Amino acid sequence: MMSQQMTLDSLIPAKQRIVTVAQMQALERAADASGHSYAAMMELAGRAVAEAILERYGRVSCLVLAGPGNNGGDGLVCARHLHEAGATVRVYLWKRATDPERDYEGHFARLQALGVPAAHADTDPSFETLRAWLDCSIVVDALLGTGANRPIQGQLADLLDEVQRARALRQPPFRVVAVDCVSGMNCDTGALDPHSLPADLTVTFACAKVGHYLFPAAQAGGELLVADIGIDPALVQSVRTFVLDEATIRAWLPARPANSHKGAFGKVMLVVGSEAYPGAAYLASAAAGRAGAGLVTVASIRAVCSLTAAKLPEPTYTLLPEAMGPNGAVIAADAAHTVHEAVKGYRALVVGCGLSNTPATRQFMANLLDSSLPAAVFDADGLNCLASHDGWWGRLPPRTVLTPHPAEMARLCGLSVEQVLADRWALARQKATEWGCTVLLKGPYTVIAEPPGWLAVLPVATSALATAGSGDVLAGVIGGLLAQGLEAFTASCVGAWLHGMAGLACAASIGEAGVVASDLLPHLPRIQKRLRHDNESLASSNDLV
């Protein structure tokens, strides 16, 4: 685990880390104390917003809405850089003092000297000037920053509503660029004020904030760009929350050397399925193969093996004794001995997809945990069966991955679903440490936590994945990656990424409605191929330098 810790510290750059408001304030204080002043950070922040606008939209007409505090200051710096680059700029102030004594770093005075038009909401009570100036291409929201957490009321609520009405009437509508965050967004909880102005682009500074990845705020910020404002990356090293991205996943993909054989890519056994849920066995085992495992074995009752083999000839099959449950045959309690003997020499085990939660399968689970097992993924009814045993976490094999949705997490924790949803990130991190395993807590956005305290966020949300069997595919993918030698945390992150990208690919090609879990399967190797091809292309270009 220490080597993984060191790898994560070196692999995850500062701009990928996710911080709370308090952590961001501490970073700024530390940077200022080390000689990188608040004024310097503001200058870099405002310039970064201007550069993002110019790069994406060109020298277009812009209206900068500037509020009090540092966020408004960032907006004034942005206005100056836009003007100096040749864009048409106007500035509309709310609650911002402009007298020399309170004009921080003279940013407003510099705009006046450059002849940039400015107006103040206090002298525009009917918003006549605001409405006239909204005939622009870009509105920059620099009204409230990351520290604001009170409801938007009064003049500001009216101002934002006026902007929103104008946007709705414009064809095409002007674009909105948020400075650090959408005004009215709680950067710790993801709560969003009803008066908030959804953005097309958010330029945040140094690190993304927790609220950028929590709903409903996560869907209001548009594209998220993290800009460097000169904070020493060493100051961010203690932050253990980060967002997954393509470069990270590419670096973690298991190697596929040409001089290899099926044994090089490991063996995974899947103890899955029941007479009532035979499809789960197919989906999970097919996904394990599509993830790249060298050999896939399905261990289940005869009915499941027969149906799965008819559709999926590639795996091997291990027949398990069966017992009768309320909805048909299930794996019997004494099947654990067969699994113990058969799984020797396997790198990975997947347990639970379609298993059914019955007295027989619950006892099977207890028996299964009585002897040593390889790296394991517990999903679906595997989790529900675990939850029925006191102290189950003390019996898990090393390198275990749990993949609960919120209701399953509630059963594992003895909590209500509402309690799970109240702070999913903290709960996943707490339980990963308490249980000594990797916890992948599903939902928009899925988070993956591991015992030393790292927490990864998968920035994917699509209703295409809200379909029966999708979780079986995910469990199979992670099992296939464990078979190839990845550690539990990295296998979970890579698996979640491949699964999420497959969902997005299905949404793009089929549509979000009507995607079924088996539609995900053919996309899994294609996504890996693209990642590996991009990696090879990058390596080749580096060789030429």
WOWO-V474373 format. One record per residue. N is the residue number from 0. PHI is phi in degrees with one decimal (NA if undefined). NEAR is the number of other C-alpha atoms within 10 Angstrom. D_CENTER is the distance of its C-alpha to the mean C-alpha in Angstrom with 2 decimals. Layout:
n: <N	N>
phi: <PHI	PHI>
near: <NEAR	NEAR>
d_center: <D_CENTER	D_CENTER>
This chain:
n: <0	1	2	3	4	5	6	7	8	9	10	11	12	13	14	15	16	17	18	19	20	21	22	23	24	25	26	27	28	29	30	31	32	33	34	35	36	37	38	39	40	41	42	43	44	45	46	47	48	49	50	51	52	53	54	55	56	57	58	59	60	61	62	63	64	65	66	67	68	69	70	71	72	73	74	75	76	77	78	79	80	81	82	83	84	85	86	87	88	89	90	91	92	93	94	95	96	97	98	99	100	101	102	103	104	105	106	107	108	109	110	111	112	113	114	115	116	117	118	119	120	121	122	123	124	125	126	127	128	129	130	131	132	133	134	135	136	137	138	139	140	141	142	143	144	145	146	147	148	149	150	151	152	153	154	155	156	157	158	159	160	161	162	163	164	165	166	167	168	169	170	171	172	173	174	175	176	177	178	179	180	181	182	183	184	185	186	187	188	189	190	191	192	193	194	195	196	197	198	199	200	201	202	203	204	205	206	207	208	209	210	211	212	213	214	215	216	217	218	219	220	221	222	223	224	225	226	227	228	229	230	231	232	233	234	235	236	237	238	239	240	241	242	243	244	245	246	247	248	249	250	251	252	253	254	255	256	257	258	259	260	261	262	263	264	265	266	267	268	269	270	271	272	273	274	275	276	277	278	279	280	281	282	283	284	285	286	287	288	289	290	291	292	293	294	295	296	297	298	299	300	301	302	303	304	305	306	307	308	309	310	311	312	313	314	315	316	317	318	319	320	321	322	323	324	325	326	327	328	329	330	331	332	333	334	335	336	337	338	339	340	341	342	343	344	345	346	347	348	349	350	351	352	353	354	355	356	357	358	359	360	361	362	363	364	365	366	367	368	369	370	371	372	373	374	375	376	377	378	379	380	381	382	383	384	385	386	387	388	389	390	391	392	393	394	395	396	397	398	399	400	401	402	403	404	405	406	407	408	409	410	411	412	413	414	415	416	417	418	419	420	421	422	423	424	425	426	427	428	429	430	431	432	433	434	435	436	437	438	439	440	441	442	443	444	445	446	447	448	449	450	451	452	453	454	455	456	457	458	459	460	461	462	463	464	465	466	467	468	469	470	471	472	473	474	475	476	477	478	479	480	481	482	483	484	485	486	487	488	489	490	491	492	493	494	495	496	497	498	499	500	501	502	503	504	505	506	507	508	509	510	511	512	513	514	515	516	517	518	519	520	521	522	523	524	525	526	527	528	529	530	531	532	533	534	535	536	537	538	539	540	541	542	543	544>
phi: <NA	-62.8	-65.1	-64.7	-58.4	-65.4	-63.9	-64.2	-57.2	-85.4	-83.0	-89.1	-71.0	-56.6	-68.9	-92.9	-75.4	-120.2	-123.5	-78.8	-61.7	-63.7	-65.0	-66.0	-62.8	-66.6	-62.5	-65.4	-63.4	-65.0	-64.7	-62.6	-66.1	-86.8	109.2	-97.2	-71.3	-58.3	-62.7	-65.7	-64.6	-64.8	-61.1	-67.0	-65.4	-61.9	-63.6	-62.6	-65.0	-61.1	-63.9	-64.6	-64.7	-63.1	-68.0	-88.6	-120.5	85.2	-83.6	-103.6	-77.5	-131.7	-116.7	-99.2	-93.1	-114.8	-100.1	-77.4	78.7	-66.5	-61.8	-64.3	-61.5	-57.9	-64.3	-66.2	-62.7	-58.2	-58.5	-62.8	-67.9	-64.1	-60.8	-67.1	-85.7	104.1	-80.2	-84.2	-130.6	-129.1	-124.1	-119.6	-99.8	-133.8	56.5	-112.2	-72.9	-123.0	-68.5	-54.4	-66.8	-114.8	-86.0	-56.3	57.5	64.6	-65.6	-69.6	-60.6	-65.5	-65.6	-61.1	-62.9	-83.8	80.8	-76.1	-63.5	-141.7	-142.0	-122.5	-58.1	-66.2	-102.3	-133.4	-62.3	-96.2	61.8	-64.0	-64.3	-57.6	-61.2	-65.7	-78.7	-76.1	-80.8	-141.8	-95.8	-134.1	-110.9	-98.7	-92.1	-123.4	-90.1	-128.0	-99.3	-68.8	-83.6	-76.6	-143.6	-97.1	-59.2	-80.3	-138.8	58.0	-61.0	-66.5	-60.3	-64.5	-62.0	-65.4	-63.6	-63.5	-64.0	-65.2	-64.7	-62.8	-62.9	-65.2	-84.4	-77.7	-132.1	-74.1	-70.7	-67.8	-91.3	-115.3	-116.0	-91.6	-92.9	72.8	-162.8	-65.6	-59.8	96.3	-91.4	-86.1	-78.4	-105.1	-112.4	81.3	-64.7	-134.9	-68.5	-62.6	-87.9	-60.5	-102.5	-57.2	-106.8	-87.1	-144.8	-117.6	-106.0	-106.3	-122.4	72.9	-144.6	-67.8	-101.9	-51.5	-62.5	-64.0	-115.7	-119.0	-84.2	-86.6	-61.4	-59.4	-94.2	-105.5	-95.3	66.5	-64.0	-109.1	-117.2	-98.2	-104.8	-78.5	-120.4	86.0	-74.3	-57.2	-56.4	-61.6	-70.0	-94.5	-58.0	-77.8	-76.5	-112.0	-115.1	-149.7	-99.5	-73.6	-141.0	-62.2	-63.4	-64.8	-63.3	-58.4	-67.3	-94.6	-58.1	-64.9	-67.5	-129.6	-65.2	-68.1	-89.2	-133.4	-139.3	-61.0	-66.3	-67.9	-107.1	78.7	-118.2	-128.2	-107.2	-117.2	-94.7	-146.4	88.3	-157.8	-61.1	-78.9	-131.8	-74.1	-64.0	-61.0	-64.1	-61.3	-62.9	-68.5	-71.2	-63.3	-65.7	-61.2	-66.8	-66.6	-77.8	114.3	-61.6	-72.5	-141.9	-116.0	-123.4	-99.2	-110.8	-162.6	-75.5	-57.8	-59.7	-70.4	-62.0	-64.5	-66.4	-67.8	-63.3	-65.3	-102.5	-135.3	-79.8	-71.3	-69.3	-94.5	-132.0	-116.9	-79.1	-115.4	-63.6	-121.9	-132.8	-90.8	-113.9	-60.2	-119.6	116.6	-70.7	-136.3	-65.5	-80.4	-60.6	-80.6	-68.1	-58.3	-62.5	-60.8	-64.4	-55.6	-72.8	-73.4	-83.5	-60.4	90.6	-91.6	-85.5	-146.8	-137.0	-118.2	-129.8	126.8	-62.4	67.7	-67.1	78.7	-107.2	-132.1	-54.9	-66.8	-73.1	-66.8	-70.7	-55.9	-62.4	-60.0	-67.0	-61.2	-78.7	-78.9	-133.0	-68.3	-133.5	-74.5	-50.9	-134.2	-113.2	-110.7	-136.0	52.5	-70.0	-61.7	-70.7	-63.9	-68.6	-57.6	-61.3	-80.1	-111.2	-63.7	64.7	-55.9	-65.7	-76.6	-113.8	-71.9	-71.6	-59.9	60.1	-84.6	-121.6	-107.4	-125.3	-81.0	-87.2	-55.6	-67.7	-67.9	-63.6	-61.0	-67.2	-63.3	-92.6	70.3	-120.2	-84.8	-61.0	-61.9	-67.2	-64.1	-73.0	-61.8	-155.5	-59.3	-63.8	-63.6	-66.7	-59.8	-65.9	-62.6	-74.7	-59.9	-69.4	-65.2	-90.4	69.0	-148.4	-84.0	-116.9	-105.0	-98.1	-73.9	128.6	-79.9	-91.5	-62.4	-123.4	-124.8	-120.1	-133.9	-53.4	-67.1	111.7	-71.3	-138.3	-104.4	-114.9	-91.9	-83.5	-130.5	-142.3	-148.8	-70.1	-61.5	-88.1	-86.2	-146.4	-57.7	94.9	-59.6	-66.8	-64.4	-62.0	-60.4	-60.3	-63.9	-60.8	-62.8	-59.9	-63.9	-74.9	-61.7	-60.8	-85.3	100.3	-71.0	-69.9	-57.9	-67.8	-67.7	-61.4	-66.6	-65.7	-64.6	-61.7	-62.8	-64.0	-60.9	-63.6	-64.5	-65.3	-63.9	-62.3	-65.1	-64.3	-66.2	-59.7	-72.2	-92.7	-107.2	116.5	-68.8	-90.6	97.9	-69.9	-114.1	-58.2	-66.5	-63.7	-70.5	-57.7	-66.9	-78.1	-60.6	-69.8	-65.8	-66.3	-63.5	-60.1	-63.6	-62.4	-68.9	-63.1	-61.5	-66.5	-65.7	-63.4	-64.6	-64.0	-63.6	-66.3	-67.4	-64.0	-82.8	-73.1>
near: <10	8	8	14	13	10	11	16	17	11	14	19	16	23	19	19	25	26	24	19	19	12	15	20	14	13	20	21	14	16	18	16	11	11	9	17	17	16	15	13	21	23	21	20	28	28	23	25	30	26	17	17	21	17	10	9	13	14	18	15	21	26	24	25	28	27	25	16	17	20	25	26	27	29	30	30	24	28	31	24	22	25	21	12	14	13	18	18	27	23	25	22	22	21	16	20	16	15	11	12	9	10	14	16	14	16	19	24	17	14	21	13	8	12	12	17	13	17	16	20	20	13	10	12	12	12	17	10	16	22	14	10	19	20	17	18	17	21	25	26	29	30	31	27	25	25	18	15	18	10	14	18	11	8	14	17	16	15	20	19	16	15	17	16	11	17	19	11	10	12	7	9	15	21	18	24	28	30	30	31	33	32	28	26	32	26	27	19	20	21	18	24	20	12	19	19	23	24	23	16	25	26	26	25	26	28	27	28	26	22	24	30	25	21	15	16	24	22	16	21	25	19	13	19	19	19	21	18	22	16	21	16	13	9	14	21	15	9	18	18	23	23	18	22	16	11	13	18	20	17	14	15	18	19	12	13	8	6	6	9	11	11	12	17	22	22	26	33	31	30	28	33	31	31	23	18	18	22	21	28	30	30	26	35	33	27	29	35	25	22	27	23	28	20	21	28	22	27	27	30	26	20	17	26	24	15	15	24	15	9	10	15	10	13	20	14	21	19	18	23	16	22	18	15	19	11	12	13	20	31	30	23	21	19	24	24	15	15	21	16	9	14	21	11	11	18	23	28	27	32	26	29	33	26	28	28	21	20	17	20	29	25	19	19	25	17	16	22	17	14	12	14	21	21	24	27	29	24	28	24	23	27	25	24	27	26	20	17	14	8	11	16	17	11	15	23	19	14	19	26	32	23	27	24	19	19	16	23	28	18	19	20	15	12	13	14	16	12	14	23	15	12	11	21	22	13	19	24	25	17	20	24	18	12	18	20	23	30	30	27	24	19	17	17	19	22	26	28	30	25	20	17	16	20	28	26	25	22	18	19	18	15	15	24	25	17	13	13	20	23	24	28	29	27	32	35	33	34	39	37	30	36	32	26	19	20	20	24	27	23	26	31	27	27	26	26	24	24	28	23	19	23	29	22	19	23	18	11	10	13	13	18	13	13	21	17	22	18	16	25	23	13	20	27	17	14	17	20	12	12	18	18	13	14	15	12	12	11	11	11	10	9	8	6	5>
d_center: <22.62	24.09	23.70	19.98	19.79	21.77	19.76	16.47	18.48	19.87	17.03	14.26	15.82	16.14	14.39	11.05	11.61	10.59	13.82	15.66	18.60	21.01	19.41	19.51	23.08	24.00	22.77	24.91	27.83	27.68	27.62	30.51	32.42	32.14	33.73	30.91	31.90	30.11	32.20	30.97	27.31	28.11	29.90	27.06	24.56	26.89	27.71	24.10	23.67	26.99	26.19	22.99	25.16	27.96	25.90	24.29	27.15	30.23	33.05	32.73	33.95	31.72	32.05	30.46	30.14	30.57	30.52	31.70	30.22	28.14	25.91	29.12	30.41	27.47	28.37	32.02	31.26	29.17	32.18	34.55	32.67	32.34	36.06	37.04	35.20	37.31	35.13	36.80	35.43	36.29	35.10	35.05	35.06	34.26	35.52	35.76	38.97	40.63	43.76	44.23	43.87	40.35	39.13	36.69	37.56	39.59	36.72	38.30	41.73	40.55	39.29	42.67	44.48	42.63	43.67	40.23	40.94	39.61	40.02	39.24	38.23	41.11	43.62	42.06	42.29	42.26	39.44	41.88	40.88	37.16	37.70	39.79	37.27	34.40	36.10	33.65	30.83	28.22	27.75	26.14	24.82	25.78	27.07	24.94	22.66	20.01	22.75	23.92	23.28	26.44	27.01	28.10	31.79	35.06	35.42	31.76	30.89	33.77	32.76	29.19	30.63	33.15	30.57	28.65	31.97	32.91	29.66	30.26	33.80	33.07	32.98	30.88	29.08	28.48	25.02	23.43	21.89	20.50	21.37	18.69	17.56	18.99	22.15	21.95	18.29	17.94	15.69	15.46	15.11	13.70	17.16	18.72	22.46	24.18	25.92	22.83	22.96	19.87	19.22	18.94	17.77	16.66	17.85	16.71	18.45	17.99	14.45	11.80	12.47	10.76	11.88	10.17	6.90	9.30	11.49	14.06	13.64	10.31	12.57	15.44	14.60	14.67	13.83	12.53	14.79	15.06	18.81	20.90	23.50	25.26	23.84	24.63	21.59	23.48	22.98	19.21	19.62	19.58	16.04	14.04	10.50	8.46	5.61	6.20	8.71	11.74	14.17	12.68	12.50	15.95	17.32	16.42	17.86	21.09	24.24	26.46	29.91	32.66	35.15	33.43	34.11	32.30	32.73	30.73	27.56	28.17	28.93	26.78	28.41	26.96	28.77	27.81	29.44	32.36	35.00	33.07	29.73	30.72	28.09	25.31	27.23	27.34	23.67	22.51	25.30	24.93	21.25	22.30	24.86	22.68	20.28	23.42	25.12	28.84	30.18	28.85	30.97	30.83	32.62	33.63	36.64	39.00	37.96	34.31	35.32	37.82	35.53	32.67	35.19	36.67	33.42	31.98	34.78	32.87	32.04	34.76	35.46	36.55	38.37	37.89	40.36	39.63	40.37	40.63	38.05	38.24	36.78	38.31	38.17	35.47	35.25	38.02	37.83	39.97	37.70	35.96	38.88	38.53	34.85	35.72	38.33	36.47	33.21	35.10	34.08	30.63	27.54	25.19	25.54	23.52	24.96	24.62	23.66	26.47	28.44	29.72	30.14	33.91	36.35	36.77	33.12	32.60	35.57	34.37	31.18	33.37	35.60	32.84	31.58	35.16	35.09	32.95	30.08	27.83	24.08	22.94	20.22	21.10	19.82	21.22	24.87	24.64	22.64	25.12	27.99	26.64	26.40	30.09	31.22	31.71	30.16	28.30	25.81	28.82	29.59	26.38	26.82	25.32	21.90	20.92	17.56	17.22	14.99	15.82	14.95	15.92	19.59	19.80	18.18	20.84	23.54	22.55	22.56	25.50	23.74	23.43	20.38	20.61	20.54	17.39	15.63	17.23	14.93	12.44	10.97	14.58	15.84	13.59	14.56	18.11	18.63	17.36	20.02	22.57	22.35	22.06	19.42	15.79	14.09	11.25	10.99	10.24	9.60	7.70	5.00	5.75	6.30	8.85	11.80	15.07	18.51	19.02	16.32	13.32	9.89	6.80	3.18	2.15	3.01	5.84	8.41	11.95	15.01	16.17	14.39	16.16	19.18	21.24	20.73	17.16	16.39	19.50	18.28	15.11	17.49	19.88	17.58	16.62	20.36	21.35	19.32	20.83	24.15	23.72	23.52	19.92	19.25	17.45	14.31	14.15	15.15	12.40	9.70	11.86	12.61	9.25	8.82	12.45	12.26	9.59	11.68	14.73	13.82	13.53	16.74	18.47	17.68	19.19	22.16	23.01	21.48	19.00	21.97	23.77	21.25	22.18	20.50	22.99	22.01	18.85	21.10	22.74	19.60	18.39	21.15	21.08	17.53	18.64	21.83	20.31	18.22	21.42	23.63	21.76	21.98	25.67	26.36	24.93	27.02	30.06	29.85	29.60	32.68	34.57	34.03>
